[in-house]
Structure formats: C-alpha cells, structure tokens
C-alpha cells in the first residue's frame, strides 16, 4: 500500500510540473489553520512561489494564492499539520 501511494504522489507531481511548463494554469486553494500553526515559518521558506508572508507576530499569512503551483511543499513540510492544499488534478 505504501509503494502505491508513493507512485501515485510521484505521478501527481510529474503531471503538475508537466502542465505548469506547458502553460496550463490551475487554481489551488490553500487552507491555513491558525489554531494549529505555531509560526515556525517553514511554509514560507519552502514555498517556491512566495505564496506566504509573515505578519507582525511572525505567523505566516497567505499573501498571493493565485501563484500557487500546487507542489504541496508547504503542506508536506509543516510540522503542525496546519496547512492543506486542495484543487488541481
């Protein structure tokens, strides 16, 4: 079961990158649960498109979700499970 999940994720990421380079745009929704977030900033550091900025308290804020490519680096790296990326394929 684990290998099937890994294969499915690899195929998903390959399709995302292929469509991105072909000029197909997708809309992704980023859900940030502020109750779970501790403000470590890992999501902002790993986001390749700079979707997150930090507020005065140092907590991440979604500043431009239109540029999200759906790579889910923020979701995968968040130690608090405070981020979910939905949409796309």
Backbone as CSV, one residue per row, in Angstrom:
resi,resn,N_x,N_y,N_z,CA_x,CA_y,CA_z,C_x,C_y,C_z
1,UNK,0.820,-1.182,0.000,0.000,0.000,0.000,0.874,1.261,0.000
2,UNK,1.954,1.226,0.743,2.843,2.382,0.809,3.432,2.696,-0.563
3,UNK,3.906,1.678,-1.277,4.523,1.928,-2.583,3.504,2.454,-3.586
4,UNK,2.260,2.009,-3.493,1.225,2.521,-4.396,0.982,4.007,-4.133
5,UNK,0.995,4.396,-2.883,0.808,5.804,-2.523,1.969,6.648,-3.026
6,UNK,3.167,6.146,-2.866,4.353,6.869,-3.342,4.298,7.025,-4.853
7,UNK,3.931,5.959,-5.565,3.824,6.029,-7.023,2.771,7.051,-7.449
8,UNK,1.648,7.062,-6.754,0.578,7.988,-7.076,1.038,9.428,-6.861
9,UNK,1.751,9.683,-5.768,2.261,11.037,-5.499,3.286,11.454,-6.542
10,UNK,4.188,10.539,-6.918,5.191,10.863,-7.933,4.519,11.201,-9.254
11,UNK,3.494,10.422,-9.632,2.775,10.676,-10.871,2.069,12.033,-10.807
12,UNK,1.471,12.348,-9.656,0.789,13.628,-9.469,1.759,14.790,-9.651
13,UNK,2.927,14.715,-8.997,3.906,15.799,-9.099,4.436,15.929,-10.528
14,UNK,4.652,14.799,-11.199,5.129,14.841,-12.584,4.102,15.522,-13.481
15,UNK,2.822,15.195,-13.279,1.771,15.814,-14.082,1.667,17.309,-13.795
16,UNK,1.808,17.689,-12.527,1.742,19.113,-12.166,2.850,19.892,-12.851
17,UNK,4.072,19.394,-12.764,5.199,20.105,-13.364,5.081,20.136,-14.885
18,UNK,4.613,19.020,-15.481,4.458,18.987,-16.929,3.430,20.015,-17.389
19,UNK,2.292,20.080,-16.715,1.263,21.038,-17.090,1.706,22.471,-16.827
20,UNK,2.477,22.670,-15.777,2.980,24.010,-15.476,3.866,24.514,-16.605
21,UNK,4.741,23.656,-17.098,5.661,24.058,-18.153,4.976,24.164,-19.509
22,UNK,3.808,23.545,-19.655,3.056,23.649,-20.908,2.154,24.882,-20.902
23,UNK,2.144,25.614,-19.792,1.360,26.836,-19.729,-0.056,26.645,-19.217
24,UNK,-0.396,25.463,-18.739,-1.723,25.235,-18.191,-1.735,25.741,-16.752
25,UNK,-2.667,26.605,-16.448,-2.743,27.127,-15.087,-3.875,26.446,-14.340
26,UNK,-3.664,26.237,-13.077,-4.667,25.615,-12.222,-4.866,26.493,-11.002
27,UNK,-6.017,26.386,-10.422,-6.311,27.130,-9.207,-6.262,26.171,-8.027
28,UNK,-5.438,26.485,-7.075,-5.323,25.688,-5.862,-5.817,26.518,-4.689
29,UNK,-6.397,25.857,-3.730,-6.835,26.538,-2.522,-5.924,26.123,-1.382
30,UNK,-5.443,27.098,-0.645,-4.569,26.840,0.494,-5.365,27.129,1.761
31,UNK,-5.438,26.143,2.618,-6.153,26.296,3.874,-5.119,26.312,4.996
32,UNK,-5.072,27.413,5.707,-4.121,27.587,6.803,-4.902,27.679,8.110
33,UNK,-4.737,26.677,8.968,-5.438,26.638,10.252,-4.590,27.372,11.287
34,UNK,-4.984,28.588,11.599,-4.196,29.413,12.512,-4.192,28.867,13.942
35,UNK,-5.167,28.029,14.261,-5.191,27.439,15.603,-4.075,26.415,15.783
36,UNK,-3.689,25.753,14.706,-2.639,24.732,14.772,-1.250,25.302,14.519
37,UNK,-1.186,26.411,13.798,0.100,26.994,13.403,0.825,27.598,14.601
38,UNK,2.117,27.257,14.714,2.955,27.813,15.781,3.836,28.950,15.288
39,UNK,3.802,29.217,13.983,4.553,30.334,13.441,6.019,30.053,13.167
40,UNK,6.359,28.817,12.829,7.766,28.481,12.599,8.300,29.067,11.291
41,UNK,7.416,29.284,10.301,7.826,29.876,9.034,8.395,28.911,8.016
42,UNK,8.323,27.617,8.283,8.848,26.625,7.338,8.096,26.698,6.015
43,UNK,6.784,26.925,6.075,5.988,27.003,4.855,6.481,28.137,3.953
44,UNK,6.757,29.285,4.545,7.240,30.430,3.771,8.627,30.164,3.199
45,UNK,9.448,29.454,3.945,10.805,29.158,3.485,10.824,28.166,2.326
46,UNK,9.921,27.197,2.331,9.931,26.157,1.310,9.080,26.467,0.089
47,UNK,8.208,27.461,0.170,7.330,27.767,-0.962,8.145,28.335,-2.122
48,UNK,8.150,27.653,-3.285,8.943,28.149,-4.410,8.359,29.393,-5.067
49,UNK,7.102,29.708,-4.797,6.452,30.850,-5.428,6.203,32.024,-4.488
50,UNK,6.566,31.910,-3.234,6.400,33.008,-2.297,4.953,33.320,-1.968
51,UNK,4.153,32.285,-1.821,2.740,32.465,-1.523,2.534,33.037,-0.120
52,UNK,3.446,32.732,0.795,3.299,33.147,2.186,4.188,34.333,2.535
53,UNK,3.653,35.197,3.365,4.447,36.233,4.013,4.194,36.085,5.511
54,UNK,4.864,36.884,6.314,4.670,36.779,7.758,4.080,38.075,8.292
55,UNK,3.174,37.935,9.260,2.566,39.121,9.853,3.454,39.679,10.961
56,UNK,2.949,40.643,11.699,3.731,41.296,12.753,4.130,40.339,13.874
57,UNK,3.318,39.314,14.093,3.610,38.326,15.134,4.521,37.208,14.638
58,UNK,4.872,37.222,13.355,5.743,36.201,12.798,5.004,34.996,12.242
59,UNK,3.675,35.023,12.305,2.902,33.899,11.776,2.718,34.050,10.271
60,UNK,2.679,32.931,9.543,2.506,33.012,8.095,1.105,33.476,7.707
61,UNK,1.059,34.208,6.623,-0.186,34.709,6.056,-0.151,34.395,4.570
62,UNK,-1.267,33.940,4.023,-1.346,33.671,2.582,-1.472,35.018,1.885
63,UNK,-0.439,35.389,1.150,-0.433,36.712,0.526,-0.877,36.671,-0.929
64,UNK,-0.549,35.598,-1.655,-0.897,35.528,-3.077,-1.126,34.080,-3.473
65,UNK,-2.326,33.568,-3.235,-2.602,32.165,-3.544,-2.802,31.909,-5.037
66,UNK,-2.905,32.978,-5.835,-3.070,32.809,-7.288,-1.804,32.267,-7.950
67,UNK,-0.654,32.438,-7.333,0.586,31.951,-7.925,0.946,30.536,-7.459
68,UNK,0.113,29.959,-6.593,0.377,28.608,-6.088,0.368,27.605,-7.235
69,UNK,1.395,26.762,-7.283,1.502,25.747,-8.333,1.076,24.370,-7.841
70,UNK,0.693,24.271,-6.583,0.194,23.006,-6.047,1.253,21.971,-5.756
71,UNK,2.462,22.398,-5.515,3.542,21.437,-5.242,3.405,20.805,-3.855
72,UNK,2.654,21.451,-2.986,2.380,20.986,-1.626,3.605,20.930,-0.721
73,UNK,4.642,21.666,-1.059,5.817,21.700,-0.195,5.455,22.262,1.176
74,UNK,4.590,23.253,1.210,4.177,23.829,2.495,3.432,22.799,3.337
75,UNK,2.530,22.069,2.698,1.743,21.060,3.406,2.616,19.909,3.890
76,UNK,3.535,19.481,3.048,4.388,18.343,3.398,5.411,18.685,4.472
77,UNK,5.868,19.930,4.510,6.904,20.332,5.465,6.364,20.860,6.792
78,UNK,5.082,21.199,6.848,4.518,21.783,8.060,4.515,20.766,9.205
79,UNK,5.244,21.037,10.281,5.312,20.090,11.395,4.039,20.073,12.242
80,UNK,3.182,21.076,12.067,1.965,21.173,12.867,0.716,20.715,12.117
81,UNK,0.869,20.303,10.860,-0.248,19.882,10.009,-1.302,20.982,9.918
82,UNK,-0.850,22.217,9.839,-1.751,23.365,9.821,-2.117,23.821,8.405
83,UNK,-1.524,23.200,7.382,-1.752,23.635,6.003,-2.303,22.487,5.182
84,UNK,-3.297,22.830,4.356,-3.822,21.876,3.386,-3.939,22.573,2.040
85,UNK,-3.489,21.898,0.997,-3.597,22.428,-0.362,-4.574,21.548,-1.111
86,UNK,-5.624,22.151,-1.642,-6.634,21.385,-2.389,-6.778,21.954,-3.781
87,UNK,-7.381,21.171,-4.653,-7.628,21.596,-6.021,-6.643,20.954,-6.972
88,UNK,-6.696,21.394,-8.196,-5.794,20.833,-9.197,-6.345,19.565,-9.803
89,UNK,-5.478,18.603,-9.951,-5.833,17.346,-10.620,-6.778,16.536,-9.765
